[in-house]
Amino acid sequence: MKKTLIILTVGLLLTGCSAGPPGPANGYTGQATIDHSYRNSRKSGCKVVVKLPDGRQDTLSVGRRTDCTGWDKGKTISINQGRLVKQ
């Protein structure tokens, strides 16, 4: 029983630490401008760094295994509740 509790506690601590604090775009709805886009690996897909109207920046995921074509610097995009609206 002790061993199970220890394993569960460590598991909960590790999963809670894996997610970082919410970014500036969390819960934001409106327009943003793409600052740049990048792709770390084939499986992670494209990430876009957006600049919000108040000047803050955040990184949003386009999707898994997606290319960064069409996500060019200076393009205006829509964000709904912190998620990228794909058109």
Secondary structure, DSSP 8 states (H G I E B T S, - for coil): -HHHHHHHHHHHHHHHHHS----TTTT--EEEEEEEEEESSTTT-EEEEEE-TTS-EEEEEEETT---TT--TT-EEEEETTEE---
